[in-house]
Amino acid sequence: MNTDRIIGIAESNGWTATIENKTHEAITFEFSKMTPAGQDFSFCAEMKENDYSNFIENVEEYYQAYDPDYEASQWIGKDGHGQHGAPYHIKDLIEDMIAAEDMIWNLLCEFKDALL
């Protein structure tokens, strides 16, 4: 089954993968992995009509839209430092979000290599 293959690829690359929603038309996966600084990073991707190409396109769209600076800004507290388990220094926080971007890219490449 396509879902098992996607989950297996993610898990073999250190990600936790779950099915968040499943209908006749689409399946939504959630992928989670700890960043180098220890943040629990996750994102969702959808596969329509059991089509790998559609799924990969959805992951690629997420990757293209991912903005490490914006993501880092969501973790900065009123005191100008990381909050809720994020790295304390903004520089470290941005580096961690860039690492998350690299993690998405690497997973995307694994999906492309295995599924296309």
N, CA, C and O atoms as a GROMACS GRO file, in nm:
protein
  464
    1MET      N    1   0.085  -0.119   0.000
    1MET     CA    2   0.000   0.000   0.000
    1MET      C    3   0.089   0.124   0.000
    1MET      O    4   0.195   0.125   0.063
    2ASN      N    5   0.047   0.226  -0.068
    2ASN     CA    6   0.126   0.349  -0.081
    2ASN      C    7   0.155   0.415   0.054
    2ASN      O    8   0.264   0.470   0.073
    3THR      N    9   0.059   0.411   0.145
    3THR     CA   10   0.081   0.476   0.275
    3THR      C   11   0.194   0.408   0.351
    3THR      O   12   0.277   0.476   0.412
    4ASP      N   13   0.199   0.276   0.348
    4ASP     CA   14   0.305   0.204   0.418
    4ASP      C   15   0.442   0.237   0.359
    4ASP      O   16   0.540   0.249   0.433
    5ARG      N   17   0.449   0.252   0.231
    5ARG     CA   18   0.576   0.284   0.166
    5ARG      C   19   0.624   0.423   0.206
    5ARG      O   20   0.742   0.441   0.237
    6ILE      N   21   0.535   0.520   0.207
    6ILE     CA   22   0.570   0.657   0.247
    6ILE      C   23   0.616   0.660   0.392
    6ILE      O   24   0.718   0.721   0.424
    7ILE      N   25   0.541   0.595   0.479
    7ILE     CA   26   0.578   0.590   0.621
    7ILE      C   27   0.712   0.521   0.639
    7ILE      O   28   0.795   0.566   0.718
    8GLY      N   29   0.735   0.412   0.567
    8GLY     CA   30   0.861   0.340   0.577
    8GLY      C   31   0.981   0.424   0.534
    8GLY      O   32   1.085   0.420   0.599
    9ILE      N   33   0.966   0.499   0.426
    9ILE     CA   34   1.074   0.586   0.378
    9ILE      C   35   1.106   0.692   0.484
    9ILE      O   36   1.222   0.717   0.516
   10ALA      N   37   1.002   0.753   0.538
   10ALA     CA   38   1.023   0.856   0.640
   10ALA      C   39   1.091   0.797   0.764
   10ALA      O   40   1.188   0.853   0.814
   11GLU      N   41   1.041   0.684   0.811
   11GLU     CA   42   1.097   0.624   0.932
   11GLU      C   43   1.241   0.579   0.912
   11GLU      O   44   1.322   0.587   1.004
   12SER      N   45   1.274   0.531   0.792
   12SER     CA   46   1.412   0.488   0.767
   12SER      C   47   1.508   0.606   0.761
   12SER      O   48   1.630   0.588   0.760
   13ASN      N   49   1.453   0.728   0.756
   13ASN     CA   50   1.534   0.849   0.756
   13ASN      C   51   1.520   0.928   0.887
   13ASN      O   52   1.550   1.047   0.892
   14GLY      N   53   1.475   0.860   0.992
   14GLY     CA   54   1.471   0.920   1.124
   14GLY      C   55   1.349   1.002   1.158
   14GLY      O   56   1.345   1.066   1.263
   15TRP      N   57   1.248   1.001   1.072
   15TRP     CA   58   1.125   1.076   1.096
   15TRP      C   59   1.021   0.983   1.159
   15TRP      O   60   1.023   0.862   1.137
   16THR      N   61   0.931   1.041   1.236
   16THR     CA   62   0.810   0.972   1.278
   16THR      C   63   0.702   1.014   1.178
   16THR      O   64   0.687   1.132   1.148
   17ALA      N   65   0.629   0.917   1.127
   17ALA     CA   66   0.526   0.947   1.027
   17ALA      C   67   0.394   0.884   1.070
   17ALA      O   68   0.389   0.766   1.106
   18THR      N   69   0.288   0.963   1.065
   18THR     CA   70   0.155   0.914   1.099
   18THR      C   71   0.055   0.962   0.996
   18THR      O   72   0.078   1.060   0.924
   19ILE      N   73  -0.056   0.893   0.989
   19ILE     CA   74  -0.167   0.936   0.905
   19ILE      C   75  -0.259   1.020   0.993
   19ILE      O   76  -0.314   0.970   1.091
   20GLU      N   77  -0.273   1.146   0.958
   20GLU     CA   78  -0.354   1.239   1.037
   20GLU      C   79  -0.500   1.238   0.994
   20GLU      O   80  -0.590   1.258   1.076
   21ASN      N   81  -0.524   1.216   0.866
   21ASN     CA   82  -0.661   1.217   0.814
   21ASN      C   83  -0.665   1.131   0.688
   21ASN      O   84  -0.573   1.133   0.607
   22LYS      N   85  -0.772   1.057   0.674
   22LYS     CA   86  -0.785   0.970   0.557
   22LYS      C   87  -0.930   0.974   0.508
   22LYS      O   88  -1.023   0.943   0.583
   23THR      N   89  -0.947   1.013   0.382
   23THR     CA   90  -1.078   1.011   0.318
   23THR      C   91  -1.066   0.932   0.189
   23THR      O   92  -0.958   0.882   0.157
   24HIS      N   93  -1.174   0.921   0.115
   24HIS     CA   94  -1.168   0.852  -0.015
   24HIS      C   95  -1.082   0.928  -0.114
   24HIS      O   96  -1.024   0.869  -0.205
   25GLU      N   97  -1.074   1.060  -0.098
   25GLU     CA   98  -1.002   1.144  -0.194
   25GLU      C   99  -0.857   1.170  -0.158
   25GLU      O  100  -0.773   1.186  -0.246
   26ALA      N  101  -0.826   1.174  -0.027
   26ALA     CA  102  -0.692   1.216   0.013
   26ALA      C  103  -0.651   1.157   0.147
   26ALA      O  104  -0.734   1.118   0.229
   27ILE      N  105  -0.520   1.151   0.165
   27ILE     CA  106  -0.460   1.108   0.291
   27ILE      C  107  -0.363   1.218   0.335
   27ILE      O  108  -0.280   1.262   0.256
   28THR      N  109  -0.375   1.260   0.460
   28THR     CA  110  -0.284   1.360   0.514
   28THR      C  111  -0.187   1.291   0.610
   28THR      O  112  -0.228   1.226   0.706
   29PHE      N  113  -0.058   1.308   0.582
   29PHE     CA  114   0.048   1.253   0.666
   29PHE      C  115   0.106   1.365   0.752
   29PHE      O  116   0.112   1.480   0.710
   30GLU      N  117   0.149   1.330   0.873
   30GLU     CA  118   0.229   1.422   0.954
   30GLU      C  119   0.366   1.359   0.972
   30GLU      O  120   0.378   1.241   1.006
   31PHE      N  121   0.470   1.439   0.950
   31PHE     CA  122   0.608   1.396   0.965
   31PHE      C  123   0.670   1.477   1.078
   31PHE      O  124   0.661   1.600   1.079
   32SER      N  125   0.735   1.409   1.172
   32SER     CA  126   0.796   1.475   1.287
   32SER      C  127   0.938   1.426   1.307
   32SER      O  128   0.970   1.309   1.285
   33LYS      N  129   1.024   1.519   1.349
   33LYS     CA  130   1.164   1.485   1.377
   33LYS      C  131   1.222   1.594   1.465
   33LYS      O  132   1.186   1.711   1.453
   34MET      N  133   1.312   1.556   1.553
   34MET     CA  134   1.380   1.654   1.638
   34MET      C  135   1.486   1.726   1.556
   34MET      O  136   1.559   1.664   1.479
   35THR      N  137   1.494   1.857   1.573
   35THR     CA  138   1.598   1.936   1.508
   35THR      C  139   1.729   1.916   1.585
   35THR      O  140   1.728   1.860   1.695
   36PRO      N  141   1.841   1.961   1.529
   36PRO     CA  142   1.968   1.948   1.601
   36PRO      C  143   1.967   2.014   1.740
   36PRO      O  144   2.036   1.968   1.831
   37ALA      N  145   1.890   2.121   1.756
   37ALA     CA  146   1.882   2.189   1.886
   37ALA      C  147   1.776   2.129   1.977
   37ALA      O  148   1.755   2.178   2.088
   38GLY      N  149   1.709   2.023   1.933
   38GLY     CA  150   1.613   1.953   2.017
   38GLY      C  151   1.470   2.000   2.009
   38GLY      O  152   1.388   1.964   2.094
   39GLN      N  153   1.436   2.079   1.908
   39GLN     CA  154   1.297   2.119   1.890
   39GLN      C  155   1.220   2.010   1.816
   39GLN      O  156   1.273   1.946   1.725
   40ASP      N  157   1.097   1.989   1.856
   40ASP     CA  158   1.011   1.891   1.790
   40ASP      C  159   0.952   1.958   1.666
   40ASP      O  160   0.857   2.037   1.676
   41PHE      N  161   1.008   1.927   1.550
   41PHE     CA  162   0.966   1.989   1.424
   41PHE      C  163   0.870   1.894   1.352
   41PHE      O  164   0.894   1.773   1.348
   42SER      N  165   0.763   1.948   1.296
   42SER     CA  166   0.671   1.863   1.219
   42SER      C  167   0.606   1.943   1.107
   42SER      O  168   0.597   2.066   1.112
   43PHE      N  169   0.560   1.869   1.007
   43PHE     CA  170   0.483   1.928   0.898
   43PHE      C  171   0.390   1.822   0.842
   43PHE      O  172   0.410   1.703   0.863
   44CYS      N  173   0.289   1.867   0.770
   44CYS     CA  174   0.192   1.777   0.708
   44CYS      C  175   0.202   1.785   0.557
   44CYS      O  176   0.236   1.889   0.500
   45ALA      N  177   0.171   1.674   0.493
   45ALA     CA  178   0.166   1.668   0.347
   45ALA      C  179   0.051   1.576   0.308
   45ALA      O  180   0.020   1.479   0.378
   46GLU      N  181  -0.010   1.608   0.196
   46GLU     CA  182  -0.128   1.536   0.151
   46GLU      C  183  -0.100   1.458   0.023
   46GLU      O  184  -0.024   1.502  -0.063
   47MET      N  185  -0.162   1.341   0.014
   47MET     CA  186  -0.157   1.262  -0.109
   47MET      C  187  -0.301   1.243  -0.157
   47MET      O  188  -0.384   1.186  -0.086
   48LYS      N  189  -0.329   1.291  -0.277
   48LYS     CA  190  -0.462   1.277  -0.335
   48LYS      C  191  -0.464   1.158  -0.429
   48LYS      O  192  -0.369   1.133  -0.503
   49GLU      N  193  -0.574   1.087  -0.426
   49GLU     CA  194  -0.601   0.976  -0.518
   49GLU      C  195  -0.489   0.873  -0.522
   49GLU      O  196  -0.462   0.813  -0.626
   50ASN      N  197  -0.424   0.852  -0.406
   50ASN     CA  198  -0.320   0.749  -0.393
   50ASN      C  199  -0.207   0.766  -0.495
   50ASN      O  200  -0.151   0.668  -0.544
   51ASP      N  201  -0.173   0.892  -0.525
   51ASP     CA  202  -0.077   0.924  -0.631
   51ASP      C  203   0.053   0.978  -0.570
   51ASP      O  204   0.053   1.084  -0.508
   52TYR      N  205   0.163   0.904  -0.590
   52TYR     CA  206   0.292   0.946  -0.538
   52TYR      C  207   0.335   1.082  -0.593
   52TYR      O  208   0.387   1.165  -0.518
   53SER      N  209   0.314   1.105  -0.720
   53SER     CA  210   0.356   1.232  -0.782
   53SER      C  211   0.288   1.350  -0.714
   53SER      O  212   0.351   1.452  -0.686
   54ASN      N  213   0.160   1.335  -0.688
   54ASN     CA  214   0.085   1.439  -0.619
   54ASN      C  215   0.140   1.462  -0.479
   54ASN      O  216   0.153   1.576  -0.434
   55PHE      N  217   0.171   1.354  -0.410
   55PHE     CA  218   0.227   1.363  -0.275
   55PHE      C  219   0.361   1.437  -0.276
   55PHE      O  220   0.383   1.528  -0.196
   56ILE      N  221   0.450   1.398  -0.366
   56ILE     CA  222   0.582   1.461  -0.375
   56ILE      C  223   0.568   1.609  -0.408
   56ILE      O  224   0.641   1.692  -0.355
   57GLU      N  225   0.476   1.641  -0.496
   57GLU     CA  226   0.451   1.782  -0.530
   57GLU      C  227   0.407   1.859  -0.406
   57GLU      O  228   0.447   1.974  -0.388
   58ASN      N  229   0.324   1.798  -0.322
   58ASN     CA  230   0.277   1.864  -0.201
   58ASN      C  231   0.392   1.887  -0.103
   58ASN      O  232   0.400   1.993  -0.041
   59VAL      N  233   0.481   1.789  -0.087
   59VAL     CA  234   0.598   1.805   0.000
   59VAL      C  235   0.689   1.914  -0.056
   59VAL      O  236   0.742   1.996   0.019
   60GLU      N  237   0.707   1.915  -0.188
   60GLU     CA  238   0.793   2.015  -0.250
   60GLU      C  239   0.736   2.156  -0.233
   60GLU      O  240   0.812   2.251  -0.212
   61GLU      N  241   0.605   2.171  -0.242
   61GLU     CA  242   0.543   2.301  -0.220
   61GLU      C  243   0.567   2.349  -0.077
   61GLU      O  244   0.592   2.467  -0.053
   62TYR      N  245   0.559   2.256   0.019
   62TYR     CA  246   0.586   2.292   0.158
   62TYR      C  247   0.731   2.338   0.172
   62TYR      O  248   0.759   2.440   0.236
   63TYR      N  249   0.822   2.263   0.112
   63TYR     CA  250   0.965   2.299   0.118
   63TYR      C  251   0.989   2.437   0.057
   63TYR      O  252   1.060   2.519   0.116
   64GLN      N  253   0.931   2.463  -0.058
   64GLN     CA  254   0.951   2.591  -0.126
   64GLN      C  255   0.896   2.709  -0.044
   64GLN      O  256   0.952   2.819  -0.047
   65ALA      N  257   0.788   2.685   0.029
   65ALA     CA  258   0.725   2.791   0.108
   65ALA      C  259   0.788   2.807   0.247
   65ALA      O  260   0.764   2.907   0.315
   66TYR      N  261   0.869   2.712   0.288
   66TYR     CA  262   0.928   2.716   0.422
   66TYR      C  263   1.026   2.833   0.432
   66TYR      O  264   1.113   2.849   0.347
   67ASP      N  265   1.011   2.913   0.536
   67ASP     CA  266   1.094   3.032   0.557
   67ASP      C  267   1.158   3.022   0.696
   67ASP      O  268   1.092   3.046   0.796
   68PRO      N  269   1.286   2.986   0.702
   68PRO     CA  270   1.352   2.970   0.832
   68PRO      C  271   1.345   3.095   0.920
   68PRO      O  272   1.329   3.084   1.042
   69ASP      N  273   1.356   3.213   0.860
   69ASP     CA  274   1.350   3.336   0.940
   69ASP      C  275   1.212   3.354   1.003
   69ASP      O  276   1.200   3.389   1.120
   70TYR      N  277   1.108   3.330   0.924
   70TYR     CA  278   0.972   3.342   0.978
   70TYR      C  279   0.950   3.238   1.087
   70TYR      O  280   0.897   3.269   1.194
   71GLU      N  281   0.990   3.114   1.059
   71GLU     CA  282   0.972   3.008   1.158
   71GLU      C  283   1.045   3.042   1.288
   71GLU      O  284   0.991   3.021   1.397
   72ALA      N  285   1.166   3.094   1.277
   72ALA     CA  286   1.241   3.134   1.397
   72ALA      C  287   1.168   3.244   1.472
   72ALA      O  288   1.165   3.244   1.595
   73SER      N  289   1.110   3.338   1.399
   73SER     CA  290   1.042   3.451   1.464
   73SER      C  291   0.924   3.404   1.550
   73SER      O  292   0.886   3.473   1.645
   74GLN      N  293   0.866   3.290   1.517
   74GLN     CA  294   0.753   3.238   1.594
   74GLN      C  295   0.794   3.188   1.732
   74GLN      O  296   0.710   3.169   1.819
   75TRP      N  297   0.923   3.167   1.752
   75TRP     CA  298   0.974   3.112   1.877
   75TRP      C  299   1.043   3.218   1.963
   75TRP      O  300   1.094   3.185   2.071
   76ILE      N  301   1.046   3.343   1.919
   76ILE     CA  302   1.114   3.448   1.994
   76ILE      C  303   1.016   3.511   2.093
   76ILE      O  304   0.906   3.554   2.056
   77GLY      N  305   1.057   3.516   2.218
   77GLY     CA  306   0.973   3.571   2.323
   77GLY      C  307   0.983   3.722   2.332
   77GLY      O  308   1.058   3.785   2.257
   78LYS      N  309   0.907   3.780   2.424
   78LYS     CA  310   0.906   3.925   2.443
   78LYS      C  311   1.042   3.979   2.486
   78LYS      O  312   1.072   4.097   2.466
   79ASP      N  313   1.123   3.893   2.545
   79ASP     CA  314   1.256   3.937   2.589
   79ASP      C  315   1.360   3.929   2.478
   79ASP      O  316   1.478   3.959   2.501
   80GLY      N  317   1.319   3.888   2.358
   80GLY     CA  318   1.410   3.882   2.244
   80GLY      C  319   1.491   3.754   2.237
   80GLY      O  320   1.589   3.746   2.162
   81HIS      N  321   1.452   3.655   2.315
   81HIS     CA  322   1.523   3.527   2.316
   81HIS      C  323   1.425   3.413   2.290
   81HIS      O  324   1.303   3.431   2.298
   82GLY      N  325   1.479   3.296   2.258
   82GLY     CA  326   1.395   3.180   2.230
   82GLY      C  327   1.310   3.143   2.351
   82GLY      O  328   1.350   3.161   2.466
   83GLN      N  329   1.192   3.091   2.323
   83GLN     CA  330   1.100   3.050   2.428
   83GLN      C  331   1.043   2.912   2.398
   83GLN      O  332   1.058   2.860   2.288
   84HIS      N  333   0.979   2.852   2.498
   84HIS     CA  334   0.912   2.723   2.484
   84HIS      C  335   1.005   2.613   2.433
   84HIS      O  336   0.968   2.534   2.347
   85GLY      N  337   1.126   2.609   2.487
   85GLY     CA  338   1.221   2.505   2.450
   85GLY      C  339   1.307   2.535   2.329
   85GLY      O  340   1.392   2.454   2.292
   86ALA      N  341   1.287   2.650   2.268
   86ALA     CA  342   1.370   2.689   2.153
   86ALA      C  343   1.506   2.736   2.203
   86ALA      O  344   1.518   2.774   2.319
   87PRO      N  345   1.608   2.732   2.117
   87PRO     CA  346   1.738   2.785   2.159
   87PRO      C  347   1.725   2.929   2.210
   87PRO      O  348   1.646   3.007   2.158
   88TYR      N  349   1.804   2.962   2.310
   88TYR     CA  350   1.797   3.092   2.376
   88TYR      C  351   1.838   3.206   2.283
   88TYR      O  352   1.769   3.308   2.276
   89HIS      N  353   1.947   3.189   2.211
   89HIS     CA  354   1.999   3.295   2.125
   89HIS      C  355   1.934   3.289   1.986
   89HIS      O  356   1.917   3.181   1.930
   90ILE      N  357   1.898   3.405   1.933
   90ILE     CA  358   1.831   3.413   1.803
   90ILE      C  359   1.915   3.349   1.694
   90ILE      O  360   1.862   3.279   1.608
   91LYS      N  361   2.045   3.372   1.697
   91LYS     CA  362   2.135   3.312   1.597
   91LYS      C  363   2.121   3.159   1.597
   91LYS      O  364   2.113   3.097   1.491
   92ASP      N  365   2.119   3.100   1.717
   92ASP     CA  366   2.106   2.955   1.727
   92ASP      C  367   1.969   2.908   1.680
   92ASP      O  368   1.956   2.802   1.619
   93LEU      N  369   1.869   2.987   1.709
   93LEU     CA  370   1.732   2.956   1.667
   93LEU      C  371   1.720   2.957   1.515
   93LEU      O  372   1.661   2.866   1.457
   94ILE      N  373   1.777   3.057   1.451
   94ILE     CA  374   1.773   3.065   1.304
   94ILE      C  375   1.851   2.948   1.244
   94ILE      O  376   1.806   2.887   1.147
   95GLU      N  377   1.968   2.918   1.300
   95GLU     CA  378   2.045   2.804   1.250
   95GLU      C  379   1.966   2.674   1.261
   95GLU      O  380   1.974   2.588   1.173
   96ASP      N  381   1.891   2.660   1.370
   96ASP     CA  382   1.811   2.540   1.389
   96ASP      C  383   1.697   2.532   1.286
   96ASP      O  384   1.665   2.424   1.238
   97MET      N  385   1.637   2.645   1.254
   97MET     CA  386   1.530   2.646   1.154
   97MET      C  387   1.586   2.622   1.014
   97MET      O  388   1.518   2.564   0.929
   98ILE      N  389   1.709   2.666   0.988
   98ILE     CA  390   1.775   2.633   0.861
   98ILE      C  391   1.802   2.483   0.856
   98ILE      O  392   1.787   2.421   0.751
   99ALA      N  393   1.841   2.425   0.969
   99ALA     CA  394   1.861   2.280   0.975
   99ALA      C  395   1.730   2.207   0.948
   99ALA      O  396   1.730   2.103   0.882
  100ALA      N  397   1.619   2.260   0.999
  100ALA     CA  398   1.488   2.200   0.972
  100ALA      C  399   1.457   2.204   0.822
  100ALA      O  400   1.403   2.109   0.767
  101GLU      N  401   1.492   2.315   0.759
  101GLU     CA  402   1.473   2.326   0.613
  101GLU      C  403   1.554   2.219   0.541
  101GLU      O  404   1.505   2.157   0.446
  102ASP      N  405   1.677   2.198   0.585
  102ASP     CA  406   1.760   2.093   0.526
  102ASP      C  407   1.700   1.955   0.549
  102ASP      O  408   1.709   1.868   0.462
  103MET      N  409   1.640   1.934   0.665
  103MET     CA  410   1.575   1.806   0.695
  103MET      C  411   1.460   1.781   0.597
  103MET      O  412   1.442   1.669   0.549
  104ILE      N  413   1.381   1.884   0.570
  104ILE     CA  414   1.271   1.871   0.474
  104ILE      C  415   1.326   1.836   0.337
  104ILE      O  416   1.276   1.745   0.270
  105TRP      N  417   1.430   1.908   0.294
  105TRP     CA  418   1.491   1.884   0.163
  105TRP      C  419   1.540   1.739   0.152
  105TRP      O  420   1.514   1.673   0.051
  106ASN      N  421   1.609   1.692   0.254
  106ASN     CA  422   1.662   1.555   0.250
  106ASN      C  423   1.550   1.452   0.242
  106ASN      O  424   1.561   1.354   0.169
  107LEU      N  425   1.442   1.475   0.316
  107LEU     CA  426   1.329   1.382   0.310
  107LEU      C  427   1.264   1.387   0.172
  107LEU      O  428   1.229   1.283   0.116
  108LEU      N  429   1.248   1.506   0.118
  108LEU     CA  430   1.192   1.522  -0.017
  108LEU      C  431   1.276   1.444  -0.118
  108LEU      O  432   1.220   1.374  -0.203
  109CYS      N  433   1.407   1.456  -0.110
  109CYS     CA  434   1.495   1.384  -0.203
  109CYS      C  435   1.479   1.233  -0.188
  109CYS      O  436   1.480   1.160  -0.287
  110GLU      N  437   1.465   1.186  -0.065
  110GLU     CA  438   1.444   1.042  -0.042
  110GLU      C  439   1.312   0.996  -0.105
  110GLU      O  440   1.306   0.890  -0.167
  111PHE      N  441   1.208   1.076  -0.088
  111PHE     CA  442   1.079   1.041  -0.150
  111PHE      C  443   1.092   1.037  -0.302
  111PHE      O  444   1.043   0.944  -0.366
  112LYS      N  445   1.158   1.137  -0.359
  112LYS     CA  446   1.174   1.140  -0.505
  112LYS      C  447   1.252   1.018  -0.554
  112LYS      O  448   1.212   0.954  -0.652
  113ASP      N  449   1.362   0.986  -0.486
  113ASP     CA  450   1.445   0.873  -0.528
  113ASP      C  451   1.369   0.741  -0.520
  113ASP      O  452   1.384   0.654  -0.606
  114ALA      N  453   1.288   0.725  -0.417
  114ALA     CA  454   1.220   0.598  -0.394
  114ALA      C  455   1.087   0.583  -0.466
  114ALA      O  456   1.046   0.472  -0.498
  115LEU      N  457   1.020   0.695  -0.493
  115LEU     CA  458   0.882   0.686  -0.541
  115LEU      C  459   0.862   0.726  -0.687
  115LEU      O  460   0.760   0.693  -0.746
  116LEU      N  461   0.958   0.795  -0.746
  116LEU     CA  462   0.940   0.838  -0.886
  116LEU      C  463   1.021   0.752  -0.981
  116LEU      O  464   1.017   0.774  -1.102
   0.00000   0.00000   0.00000
